[in-house]
Amino acid sequence: MSTAPAATAPEDAAAPAPKAGGKKKLLIIVGAALLLVLAGGGGAAFYVIKQRQAAAAAAAEGGEVQEAKPKKKKDGKKAAPVFLPLDIFTVNLADREAERYAQVGVTLELADSHVSDQLKAYMPAIRNDILMLLAHKRAEELQDRDGKLDLAREIKRAASKPLADADDHDAHAKPGDEEDEEPVRAVHFSAFIIQ
């Protein structure tokens, strides 16, 4: 009987040993996770500090602190253009010697969909201005390419006018901003008939 208790005693001593090994593994895993969290936090802190230093340097040079804006990539991929087709314009031309009329389809190429929403609010005024432009043209002015290009420039100006007027009332508008982003980028003709 004395041999049986001696055999059970070494088993009891061996049983706690695996638990101590499991605790070591748990400590190593927790330590590694903590190290990763600290390294990530340090990297983020480094990035934020660099951004603040760059903003402070820009403020010292420019005199103003500006919020960081995402810059458009000029050499990268362009955003897909936004087109706003207008109803067909049919108008009597200013020819005095004969009754001439023009039927012109216009599509505006815009900077973004936000501009499209703004222009839709001013559409009656824009259509009026374009009709007035067309009504003061003679057929011979619109026959050649240069005349059509001039008309496109005038339509672009007329379509941009309501937005420019709205920007004049905007206290946050800065000089030079309108050069970077024209609300109406181009005017495309989808139909052009003169009779």
Backbone as CSV, one residue per row, in Angstrom:
resi,resn,N_x,N_y,N_z,CA_x,CA_y,CA_z,C_x,C_y,C_z
1,MET,0.802,-1.177,0.000,0.000,0.000,0.000,0.855,1.254,0.000
2,SER,1.973,1.083,0.467,2.850,2.234,0.483,3.318,2.605,-0.927
3,THR,3.279,1.676,-1.879,3.683,1.994,-3.254,2.611,2.788,-3.988
4,ALA,1.351,2.592,-3.674,0.278,3.310,-4.374,0.303,4.811,-4.089
5,PRO,0.467,5.250,-2.829,0.488,6.692,-2.607,1.713,7.350,-3.240
6,ALA,2.793,6.650,-3.351,3.988,7.238,-3.949,3.764,7.463,-5.433
7,ALA,2.984,6.608,-6.094,2.725,6.742,-7.524,1.780,7.912,-7.791
8,THR,0.839,8.170,-6.912,-0.112,9.261,-7.132,0.517,10.623,-6.837
9,ALA,1.480,10.673,-5.971,2.104,11.945,-5.634,2.824,12.555,-6.834
10,PRO,3.598,11.765,-7.621,4.255,12.384,-8.785,3.231,12.833,-9.837
11,GLU,2.080,12.177,-9.958,1.068,12.596,-10.935,0.496,13.953,-10.550
12,ASP,0.274,14.185,-9.246,-0.248,15.476,-8.800,0.763,16.596,-9.069
13,ALA,2.027,16.292,-8.945,3.071,17.289,-9.180,3.187,17.615,-10.666
14,ALA,2.925,16.640,-11.531,3.031,16.841,-12.972,1.820,17.595,-13.522
15,ALA,0.667,17.493,-12.894,-0.550,18.113,-13.394,-0.470,19.643,-13.412
16,PRO,0.040,20.345,-12.406,0.102,21.798,-12.468,1.109,22.330,-13.498
17,ALA,2.085,21.562,-13.901,3.111,22.016,-14.830,2.519,22.446,-16.179
18,PRO,1.572,21.700,-16.782,1.021,22.166,-18.059,0.254,23.490,-17.905
19,LYS,-0.383,23.724,-16.776,-1.101,24.974,-16.580,-0.127,26.152,-16.582
20,ALA,1.029,26.012,-16.008,2.023,27.076,-15.981,2.516,27.361,-17.397
21,GLY,2.655,26.327,-18.236,3.078,26.521,-19.631,2.013,27.262,-20.414
22,GLY,0.741,27.015,-20.160,-0.364,27.705,-20.827,-0.393,29.182,-20.451
23,LYS,-0.059,29.482,-19.222,-0.011,30.878,-18.777,1.110,31.628,-19.482
24,LYS,2.228,30.946,-19.710,3.347,31.582,-20.410,2.957,31.914,-21.850
25,LYS,2.266,30.981,-22.503,1.832,31.219,-23.881,0.844,32.385,-23.931
26,LEU,-0.070,32.432,-22.973,-1.050,33.500,-22.915,-0.354,34.845,-22.707
27,LEU,0.642,34.888,-21.827,1.388,36.121,-21.597,2.141,36.554,-22.859
28,ILE,2.707,35.611,-23.576,3.439,35.938,-24.806,2.476,36.504,-25.860
29,ILE,1.303,35.882,-26.003,0.314,36.348,-26.981,-0.188,37.746,-26.609
30,VAL,-0.502,37.948,-25.341,-0.974,39.257,-24.895,0.121,40.303,-25.085
31,GLY,1.359,39.952,-24.779,2.489,40.880,-24.966,2.680,41.240,-26.433
32,ALA,2.568,40.240,-27.314,2.717,40.511,-28.745,1.586,41.410,-29.248
33,ALA,0.362,41.141,-28.806,-0.780,41.970,-29.212,-0.606,43.398,-28.706
34,LEU,-0.147,43.547,-27.473,0.091,44.868,-26.907,1.178,45.600,-27.686
35,LEU,2.215,44.889,-28.072,3.296,45.475,-28.862,2.786,45.956,-30.214
36,LEU,1.921,45.172,-30.867,1.341,45.574,-32.147,0.459,46.810,-31.996
37,VAL,-0.344,46.848,-30.941,-1.208,48.006,-30.701,-0.367,49.250,-30.459
38,LEU,0.678,49.125,-29.664,1.546,50.271,-29.404,2.260,50.734,-30.667
39,ALA,2.726,49.798,-31.484,3.397,50.165,-32.738,2.417,50.871,-33.681
40,GLY,1.200,50.374,-33.783,0.190,51.020,-34.629,-0.156,52.409,-34.120
41,GLY,-0.312,52.545,-32.828,-0.611,53.848,-32.240,0.534,54.828,-32.438
42,GLY,1.744,54.341,-32.308,2.915,55.194,-32.530,2.992,55.653,-33.979
43,GLY,2.695,54.754,-34.909,2.687,55.130,-36.325,1.614,56.161,-36.615
44,ALA,0.443,55.976,-36.041,-0.652,56.934,-36.239,-0.287,58.284,-35.631
45,ALA,0.297,58.274,-34.457,0.702,59.521,-33.809,1.759,60.238,-34.652
46,PHE,2.705,59.494,-35.206,3.736,60.062,-36.066,3.113,60.724,-37.283
47,TYR,2.149,60.047,-37.911,1.457,60.575,-39.090,0.710,61.860,-38.753
48,VAL,-0.007,61.879,-37.646,-0.779,63.064,-37.246,0.164,64.227,-36.946
49,ILE,1.265,63.962,-36.279,2.224,65.021,-35.961,2.803,65.607,-37.242
50,LYS,3.144,64.763,-38.199,3.687,65.239,-39.478,2.655,66.092,-40.210
51,GLN,1.393,65.679,-40.202,0.335,66.442,-40.859,0.177,67.815,-40.203
52,ARG,0.226,67.856,-38.890,0.089,69.132,-38.180,1.281,70.042,-38.455
53,GLN,2.469,69.462,-38.536,3.647,70.255,-38.845,3.555,70.823,-40.256
54,ALA,3.071,70.016,-41.196,2.914,70.487,-42.571,1.870,71.593,-42.637
55,ALA,0.785,71.459,-41.883,-0.254,72.495,-41.862,0.282,73.767,-41.231
56,ALA,1.082,73.628,-40.185,1.657,74.802,-39.539,2.637,75.499,-40.478
57,ALA,3.423,74.736,-41.224,4.362,75.321,-42.181,3.614,76.031,-43.298
58,ALA,2.537,75.440,-43.763,1.730,76.070,-44.816,1.074,77.338,-44.291
59,ALA,0.641,77.315,-43.047,0.021,78.493,-42.446,1.047,79.606,-42.297
60,ALA,2.266,79.248,-41.952,3.309,80.253,-41.803,3.632,80.893,-43.148
61,GLU,3.607,80.118,-44.228,3.892,80.644,-45.557,2.705,81.418,-46.108
62,GLY,1.502,80.854,-45.966,0.320,81.454,-46.568,-0.376,82.459,-45.694
63,GLY,-0.134,82.448,-44.420,-0.778,83.379,-43.523,-2.125,82.905,-43.014
64,GLU,-2.679,81.860,-43.572,-3.976,81.337,-43.138,-3.868,79.845,-42.917
65,VAL,-4.652,79.373,-41.997,-4.750,77.932,-41.800,-5.946,77.459,-42.595
66,GLN,-5.705,76.537,-43.504,-6.788,76.004,-44.319,-6.992,74.549,-43.964
67,GLU,-8.244,74.134,-44.064,-8.534,72.734,-43.819,-7.970,71.912,-44.961
68,ALA,-7.546,70.715,-44.643,-7.018,69.839,-45.673,-8.141,69.408,-46.590
69,LYS,-7.941,69.625,-47.887,-8.929,69.216,-48.884,-8.290,68.162,-49.760
70,PRO,-9.065,67.183,-50.164,-8.493,66.223,-51.087,-8.209,66.916,-52.416
71,LYS,-6.988,66.754,-52.895,-6.605,67.403,-54.138,-6.953,66.493,-55.307
72,LYS,-7.326,67.138,-56.396,-7.656,66.373,-57.586,-6.368,65.925,-58.248
73,LYS,-6.377,64.739,-58.746,-5.225,64.218,-59.450,-5.281,64.722,-60.878
74,LYS,-4.250,65.469,-61.270,-4.227,65.972,-62.631,-3.658,64.938,-63.581
75,ASP,-2.719,64.138,-63.100,-2.125,63.148,-63.974,-2.764,61.772,-63.793
76,GLY,-3.594,61.615,-62.796,-4.257,60.333,-62.539,-5.550,60.234,-63.319
77,LYS,-6.360,59.304,-62.935,-7.630,59.105,-63.616,-8.576,60.245,-63.291
78,LYS,-9.269,60.711,-64.317,-10.267,61.763,-64.130,-11.577,61.128,-63.712
79,ALA,-12.350,61.907,-62.990,-13.690,61.455,-62.643,-14.543,61.500,-63.912
80,ALA,-15.515,60.639,-63.981,-16.391,60.608,-65.142,-17.136,61.936,-65.239
81,PRO,-17.234,62.508,-66.443,-17.933,63.785,-66.574,-19.428,63.627,-66.337
82,VAL,-20.040,64.720,-65.958,-21.482,64.761,-65.744,-22.069,65.618,-66.860
83,PHE,-23.056,65.086,-67.560,-23.680,65.802,-68.658,-25.111,66.148,-68.296
84,LEU,-25.520,67.352,-68.668,-26.880,67.816,-68.450,-27.469,68.214,-69.803
85,PRO,-28.261,67.319,-70.419,-28.870,67.682,-71.704,-30.040,68.638,-71.484
86,LEU,-30.115,69.651,-72.324,-31.199,70.614,-72.274,-32.195,70.274,-73.383
87,ASP,-33.421,70.732,-73.223,-34.417,70.537,-74.269,-33.952,71.249,-75.534
88,ILE,-34.442,70.788,-76.684,-34.096,71.383,-77.973,-34.591,72.842,-78.009
89,PHE,-33.740,73.713,-78.506,-34.099,75.125,-78.677,-34.503,75.342,-80.130
90,THR,-35.675,75.885,-80.366,-36.116,76.266,-81.700,-36.407,77.755,-81.649
91,VAL,-35.704,78.522,-82.506,-35.790,79.974,-82.413,-35.695,80.597,-83.804
92,ASN,-36.402,81.701,-84.003,-36.258,82.493,-85.217,-34.946,83.256,-85.127
93,LEU,-34.189,83.234,-86.206,-32.905,83.929,-86.219,-33.105,85.401,-86.568
94,ALA,-32.065,86.201,-86.427,-32.134,87.650,-86.619,-31.967,88.068,-88.080
95,ASP,-32.053,87.153,-89.027,-31.941,87.497,-90.450,-33.122,88.352,-90.867
96,ARG,-32.844,89.476,-91.551,-33.911,90.385,-91.961,-34.399,90.082,-93.376
97,GLU,-33.540,89.539,-94.199,-33.908,89.314,-95.595,-34.786,88.085,-95.806
98,ALA,-34.768,87.152,-94.873,-35.592,85.943,-95.015,-35.935,85.400,-93.632
99,GLU,-37.023,84.640,-93.591,-37.395,83.977,-92.340,-36.493,82.755,-92.173
100,ARG,-35.603,82.807,-91.197,-34.692,81.693,-90.927,-34.889,81.286,-89.478
101,TYR,-34.747,80.011,-89.238,-34.819,79.556,-87.852,-33.735,78.521,-87.604
102,ALA,-33.456,78.315,-86.340,-32.444,77.340,-85.917,-33.061,76.408,-84.891
103,GLN,-32.670,75.178,-85.011,-33.061,74.185,-84.014,-31.747,73.638,-83.462
104,VAL,-31.506,73.890,-82.183,-30.209,73.570,-81.585,-30.416,72.726,-80.333
105,GLY,-29.714,71.614,-80.285,-29.689,70.770,-79.089,-28.407,71.034,-78.331
106,VAL,-28.515,71.286,-77.048,-27.359,71.643,-76.228,-27.251,70.672,-75.060
107,THR,-26.029,70.214,-74.811,-25.726,69.407,-73.626,-24.566,70.076,-72.907
108,LEU,-24.733,70.304,-71.621,-23.696,70.941,-70.816,-22.844,69.882,-70.136
109,GLU,-21.529,70.037,-70.217,-20.605,69.172,-69.477,-20.253,69.903,-68.187
110,LEU,-20.528,69.250,-67.057,-20.409,69.907,-65.754,-19.275,69.325,-64.923
111,ALA,-18.875,70.081,-63.912,-17.792,69.657,-63.028,-18.191,68.444,-62.191
112,ASP,-19.418,68.429,-61.662,-19.885,67.295,-60.864,-21.401,67.320,-60.779
113,SER,-21.970,66.313,-60.147,-23.425,66.205,-60.066,-24.031,67.283,-59.171
114,HIS,-23.251,67.818,-58.245,-23.738,68.907,-57.389,-24.053,70.142,-58.240
115,VAL,-23.206,70.419,-59.225,-23.430,71.541,-60.135,-24.698,71.302,-60.945
116,SER,-24.934,70.058,-61.333,-26.142,69.724,-62.083,-27.390,70.077,-61.279
117,ASP,-27.384,69.746,-60.009,-28.527,70.068,-59.150,-28.718,71.576,-59.033
118,GLN,-27.620,72.307,-58.924,-27.707,73.761,-58.828,-28.262,74.367,-60.109
119,LEU,-27.772,73.877,-61.258,-28.231,74.419,-62.539,-29.713,74.133,-62.776
120,LYS,-30.179,72.987,-62.334,-31.595,72.663,-62.517,-32.486,73.664,-61.789
121,ALA,-32.009,74.205,-60.688,-32.783,75.200,-59.958,-32.889,76.509,-60.747
122,TYR,-31.879,76.813,-61.568,-31.854,78.044,-62.358,-32.240,77.809,-63.828
123,MET,-32.767,76.645,-64.164,-32.987,76.284,-65.560,-33.871,77.271,-66.328
124,PRO,-34.959,77.798,-65.780,-35.739,78.765,-66.568,-34.909,79.983,-66.988
125,ALA,-34.097,80.503,-66.114,-33.262,81.660,-66.441,-32.188,81.289,-67.460
126,ILE,-31.612,80.107,-67.329,-30.577,79.663,-68.261,-31.172,79.474,-69.653
127,ARG,-32.326,78.829,-69.730,-32.986,78.623,-71.035,-33.330,79.974,-71.669
128,ASN,-33.797,80.916,-70.880,-34.113,82.246,-71.396,-32.870,82.902,-71.990
129,ASP,-31.757,82.867,-71.264,-30.529,83.497,-71.749,-30.032,82.845,-73.033
130,ILE,-30.135,81.525,-73.121,-29.690,80.828,-74.332,-30.610,81.168,-75.501
131,LEU,-31.913,81.219,-75.273,-32.849,81.602,-76.340,-32.557,83.015,-76.840
132,MET,-32.270,83.927,-75.930,-31.943,85.297,-76.330,-30.656,85.343,-77.155
133,LEU,-29.671,84.545,-76.756,-28.429,84.473,-77.538,-28.715,84.007,-78.958
134,LEU,-29.465,82.921,-79.064,-29.760,82.355,-80.375,-30.586,83.317,-81.228
135,ALA,-31.532,84.011,-80.645,-32.417,84.909,-81.382,-31.660,86.104,-81.965
136,HIS,-30.524,86.448,-81.402,-29.746,87.579,-81.913,-28.681,87.159,-82.918
137,LYS,-28.643,85.910,-83.279,-27.662,85.413,-84.255,-28.293,85.393,-85.644
138,ARG,-27.437,85.577,-86.653,-27.867,85.431,-88.048,-27.394,84.078,-88.547
139,ALA,-28.037,83.579,-89.563,-27.718,82.255,-90.106,-26.267,82.178,-90.562
140,GLU,-25.781,83.237,-91.204,-24.403,83.200,-91.707,-23.390,83.123,-90.566
141,GLU,-23.712,83.668,-89.399,-22.813,83.595,-88.240,-22.692,82.157,-87.729
142,LEU,-23.768,81.410,-87.837,-23.795,80.060,-87.278,-23.408,78.969,-88.272
143,GLN,-23.179,79.345,-89.540,-22.882,78.339,-90.563,-21.489,77.724,-90.406
144,ASP,-20.499,78.538,-90.074,-19.132,77.995,-90.017,-18.751,77.559,-88.603
145,ARG,-17.643,76.872,-88.526,-17.165,76.310,-87.257,-16.886,77.389,-86.212
146,ASP,-16.256,78.476,-86.625,-15.927,79.552,-85.681,-17.178,80.145,-85.050
147,GLY,-18.221,80.287,-85.846,-19.473,80.814,-85.315,-20.078,79.885,-84.273
148,LYS,-19.994,78.590,-84.543,-20.516,77.604,-83.579,-19.680,77.608,-82.299
149,LEU,-18.354,77.744,-82.428,-17.487,77.794,-81.250,-17.761,79.046,-80.418
150,ASP,-17.979,80.177,-81.107,-18.329,81.409,-80.382,-19.647,81.235,-79.638
151,LEU,-20.622,80.618,-80.314,-21.914,80.379,-79.680,-21.754,79.469,-78.462
152,ALA,-20.919,78.446,-78.565,-20.685,77.539,-77.436,-20.088,78.295,-76.250
153,ARG,-19.144,79.204,-76.517,-18.541,80.010,-75.435,-19.593,80.910,-74.783
154,GLU,-20.453,81.495,-75.609,-21.489,82.375,-75.068,-22.506,81.589,-74.236
155,ILE,-22.850,80.394,-74.707,-23.788,79.552,-73.952,-23.157,79.123,-72.633
156,LYS,-21.878,78.795,-72.665,-21.166,78.398,-71.441,-21.197,79.532,-70.421
157,ARG,-20.953,80.754,-70.890,-20.991,81.922,-70.013,-22.398,82.126,-69.448
158,ALA,-23.413,81.980,-70.322,-24.805,82.183,-69.878,-25.227,81.117,-68.869
159,ALA,-24.774,79.870,-69.073,-25.140,78.788,-68.152,-24.408,78.914,-66.821
160,SER,-23.216,79.478,-66.839,-22.428,79.632,-65.607,-22.830,80.864,-64.813
161,LYS,-23.494,81.814,-65.470,-23.820,83.094,-64.828,-24.606,82.940,-63.526
162,PRO,-25.677,82.135,-63.471,-26.409,82.035,-62.200,-25.547,81.498,-61.061
163,LEU,-24.635,80.585,-61.373,-23.766,80.044,-60.326,-22.736,81.080,-59.897
164,ALA,-22.254,81.883,-60.836,-21.297,82.935,-60.493,-21.972,83.983,-59.626
165,ASP,-23.237,84.304,-59.934,-23.977,85.255,-59.109,-24.164,84.708,-57.699
166,ALA,-24.422,83.412,-57.589,-24.590,82.790,-56.273,-23.273,82.807,-55.506
167,ASP,-22.145,82.633,-56.220,-20.837,82.657,-55.566,-20.478,84.051,-55.080
168,ASP,-20.981,85.099,-55.767,-20.710,86.463,-55.324,-21.303,86.708,-53.947
169,HIS,-22.397,86.038,-53.645,-23.041,86.195,-52.343,-22.420,85.286,-51.294
170,ASP,-21.577,84.357,-51.710,-20.950,83.408,-50.793,-19.745,84.070,-50.134
171,ALA,-19.769,84.173,-48.835,-18.685,84.842,-48.105,-17.405,84.019,-48.106
172,HIS,-17.511,82.726,-48.369,-16.340,81.857,-48.322,-15.632,81.746,-49.657
173,ALA,-16.145,82.329,-50.696,-15.515,82.242,-52.013,-14.205,83.010,-51.985
174,LYS,-13.180,82.433,-52.563,-11.868,83.050,-52.603,-11.534,83.367,-54.048
175,PRO,-10.841,84.462,-54.306,-10.450,84.765,-55.672,-9.549,83.673,-56.207
176,GLY,-9.762,83.301,-57.442,-8.945,82.263,-58.061,-9.558,80.890,-57.995
177,ASP,-10.532,80.660,-57.110,-11.144,79.338,-57.011,-11.914,78.987,-58.270
178,GLU,-12.553,79.999,-58.893,-13.363,79.700,-60.058,-12.515,79.274,-61.244
179,GLU,-11.216,79.627,-61.249,-10.359,79.211,-62.339,-10.060,77.721,-62.239
180,ASP,-9.929,77.220,-61.033,-9.597,75.816,-60.848,-10.744,74.909,-61.237
181,GLU,-11.943,75.295,-60.867,-13.099,74.447,-61.121,-14.210,75.263,-61.740
182,GLU,-14.297,75.226,-63.049,-15.406,75.883,-63.712,-16.612,74.982,-63.571
183,PRO,-17.755,75.522,-63.185,-18.934,74.673,-63.015,-19.393,74.065,-64.330
184,VAL,-19.389,74.861,-65.403,-19.728,74.353,-66.736,-18.420,74.237,-67.498
185,ARG,-17.989,73.005,-67.728,-16.696,72.791,-68.379,-16.757,73.003,-69.882
186,ALA,-17.845,72.565,-70.504,-17.939,72.658,-71.963,-19.395,72.620,-72.383
187,VAL,-19.625,73.072,-73.617,-20.946,73.004,-74.232,-20.828,72.124,-75.458
188,HIS,-21.698,71.139,-75.548,-21.717,70.222,-76.683,-23.042,70.385,-77.403
189,PHE,-22.978,70.395,-78.743,-24.202,70.474,-79.530,-24.620,69.060,-79.906
190,SER,-25.855,68.704,-79.586,-26.367,67.383,-79.952,-27.195,67.469,-81.239
191,ALA,-27.609,68.666,-81.607,-28.318,68.905,-82.868,-28.070,70.347,-83.266
192,PHE,-27.980,70.571,-84.584,-27.755,71.937,-85.064,-28.321,72.042,-86.468
193,ILE,-29.527,72.549,-86.568,-30.204,72.667,-87.864,-30.548,74.132,-88.088
194,ILE,-30.178,74.640,-89.257,-30.545,76.009,-89.623,-31.328,75.931,-90.923
195,GLN,-32.501,76.535,-90.962,-33.310,76.577,-92.187,-33.808,77.956,-92.451
